[in-house]
Amino acid sequence: MLELVFLPFAILISVPGGAFLPTALLGTWVLRRWSGLSTARRTVAGAAVAVWVVYACYETWMYFWMKSVVAPIRVDLLLVVPVLIVVTGGAVWAGRRETRGGRRGGGRRGAGTAGG
């Protein structure tokens, strides 16, 4: 089970600049929802994107560092990966719609019409 959690990160660290792809996807997703978010949700979502940008830069630097070392051991990923998972979860939570029903009007479609 733990291998499934770390598998996407194994792919990201094998490609220089590979972490910029999920960073761009998360940033685009948050930006599309930005106008509908409250200030607190904007803060959480914006911070998550900022953390991913920092991680992408760090990961690119680490890729080139790993090429200069005989046996690189990435113990830092034991801390970084859980932080990124929590931060991404926070961004998804912050970016979700404010209403529970998924629609701004609330109720079901066609409710209250004759023959419904």
N, C-alpha and C positions, 0 to 999 in steps of 0.2 A: 504494500500500500504506500509506504513511504517513497518507494522508487517512482511511483506515479506523480507524486508531488514535486519531486526534484527533476523529473525528466524534461519538462520545458526549459528549466534553467540550464540543464546540460547542453541543450541545443543552443541556448542564448550565448553561453560562454565559449562555444566552439567557433563562432563567427564574429569577426571584429565588427563592432557597431551593431550587432544583432539585437541588442536590447533596445535600440531606438525604434524598432518595429512595434512592440507592445506599448512603448511609451507614446508613439504617435497615435496608435489605436485608442488608447485610454484618453489621451488629450483631445482627440477629435470627438469621442463619445461625450466627454464632459463639456466640451465647448458647445456642442449641439443642444445640450440641456441647460446651459448656463443661465439663460434669461428666466427660466422658470424656477430657479432654485432660490431659497432663502439665503440670507447672509451666512448663517452658520453652515449650511450645506455647501455653499460656494467655497468657504474656507476649507472644509474637509476635502472636497473634490480637488480644489486647486493645490492644496498641500500634497495630496496623493500624486498628482501629475508632477509636481516639483521634485518629490522623492524619486519618482521614476526617471526623471531627467538626470538627476544627480547619479543615480545608479547606472544609467546607460553610459554616462561619461566615465564613471569609475570602472565599469566592466570593460569598456574599450581600452582603457589604460592597463587594466589587469591582463588583458589578452596579450598585449605586447610585452608586459612584464614576464608572463609565463614562457614566452619564447626565449627569454634571456636566462632562465633558471634551469638547472639540470632536472630537478624533480619538484615541480610546484605542487604544493598541497594547499588547497583552498579551504582552510578552516573558517575563513570569513563568511563563506556561504551558509554556514550553520546559523549565523545570526541574520545575515542579509535576507535569505529566502523567507523565513517566517515573517520578518518585518514587511517585506513586499507583499506577502499574501494578506496580512492584516490591513495594510494601507490600501491595497486594491479592493478588498472587501468593503472598507470604509468608503471608498469612492463610489462603488456600485450602490451601496446603501444611500449615500448622499445624492446620487444622481437619479435615483428612482423617483417616480412620480409622487407628488404630494398626496394625491387622493388614493384611497385604498382600492377602488373599483377599476382603476386604470383609465377611466374617462372622467372628464371634468364635471359632467352632469350628475354623476352618482348612479342611480338606478340602472335597471336593465333596459336594453333597447326594445322599444315597442310597448313598454309598460304603460298601462292606462289607456290603451287604444282598444276600441271595440273589435272583437274578433281576433285579437292579439297575437 
